[in-house]
């Protein structure tokens, strides 16, 4: 839940994270409170490791300090927002969205399928061989589902 703006508190955990690798997925990292709280909760509930993925790296205020001190091993973000050099910490990996945008525009112009692009992406992700829990960081709860279930509704809000 969010008691104040830019402040998140984990209210509950749905699912079993014991002895699992956890991937936290969120739309953006602003002050990193939500994602760091989710990581702390995951590790406190027996997770083996925690990694995070977010689309937009706002990284305002205490975000970098929080991420550096967090239990998150790697944070993968897109280059949708320019990141200052002093915010590019070792555990931060930046992935370009230019290929996806370019291919999307090409497919729209050519009149070909956009959804097939994401099926290919999902197949690559499904190649993960270890037990992985996908965790949706939200202001109200942290939920987990077995990774294979994401194939059926990859954008489900947990």
N, C-alpha and C positions, 0 to 999 in steps of 0.2 A: 504494500500500500504506500501511498505518498502523503506523509503528514504535512509536508511543505513542498514548494516548488524546488526542483533539483535535489530532493531528498527522498530516498527509497528505503523501505524496510521490508524484509522478507516476512510474509505473514504465514506461509505454510509451504510444505514440499509435498508434491504428489508424485509417487513413484519410488522405486528402490534404486539408489545409486551405489550401494555397497559393492566394492570391487569392480567398478566400471570406469571406463574413460568417458569423460563428459565433454560435450561440445555445447557451449552456450551460444545461442543465436539471438541477435537483436537487430533492430533496424538502425540504431545509431548509438554511439557512445558520446555523451555530452560531458558530464562531470565524472563519469565512470562509477558512480555510486551503486546503481542497480546491478551492473555486471560484476563488480567486485563483491557485493553482498551475495550474489548468486554463487560465485566461485567459493566464497567462504562457507556458505551453506552446503554446497556440494561436497567439499572436502570434509566438512564436519559430519557428513552423513555417509562417509566411507568411500568416496570416489578415489580412484587411483590417480587420476590426473584431470586437469581442467584446461581446455582450450576455448577460445572465443572467436566468433565471427560476427562482424557488424558491417552494414553497408556504408554508413556515413560516419566518418571520424571527426566529430565536432571538437572533441578534446579540449573543453574549456575548463577554466579554474583549476581545481586540484586533480584533474583527470590523469595526467602523466604520473604524478607522484603516487596516486592510488594504484594505477596499473603496475608500476614498478614494484610496489610493496605487496601486490596481490599474489595469490596462489596460482594465477593463470600462467601457464607455460608459454603460450603463443597467442597473440591477438592478430587476427587477419581482418583487414579492412580494405575497402575499395578506394580508388582515387577520385571519388566524387567531390571531395573537398580537399583543397590544397593543404598540406601539412607542413608547418614550419620545421626547419631542420632540427631545431632544439627539442622537438617533440618526437623525433624518430628514434625511439628507444630500441634496444636490441630485440626485445620480444615482440615488436610490432612488425608485421609483414604487410606491405601494401600491394594490392592486386589491381591491375589496370582493368577498367571496364570498356576501354576503347574498342577492343575486338568484338565484344558482345553488342555494343551500340552499332558499330559498323556492319556487322552481320545482320542485325535486326533491320537496319535501314535497307540493306541490300535485299533481304527477303521481302520486305514490304513493297519495294519498287518492282521486284520480280514476280510478286504475287505468290510466293511460296510460303510454306508453313513456318510460323514462329515457334509453335509449341514443340516441334521436333527438335529444336535447338536445346530445349530444357530436358527432353528425354535423354539425349546424349549426355548432358551434364550429370543427370541423376544416375545413369549407368556407371559413370566414372566414380561417383561418390559411393555407389553400392559395392565397389570393389574393396572397401575397407574390411579387413579380415578380423579385427578384434571386436570385442563387445563394446559397443558405443551407445551412449544414451544422448539423444538430442534434447536439450533443455531450452525452452523459450523463456527468456528473462522478461518478466512483466512486473508491473508495479504491485500486482495483487498476489501473485504466487509464482513458484517455480514448479514446473511440471516436467515430467520426463516420459518419453515413449520409446519403445524399442526402435532402433534406427530403421529396420526394414519397413516399419509402418509408414515412414515418410514417403515411400513410393506411391502410396494411395492418395495422399493429400499433403503434398510437400509444403503448401502454404497454410496449413491448418494452424489456428491460434490455440495454443495449449493453455 
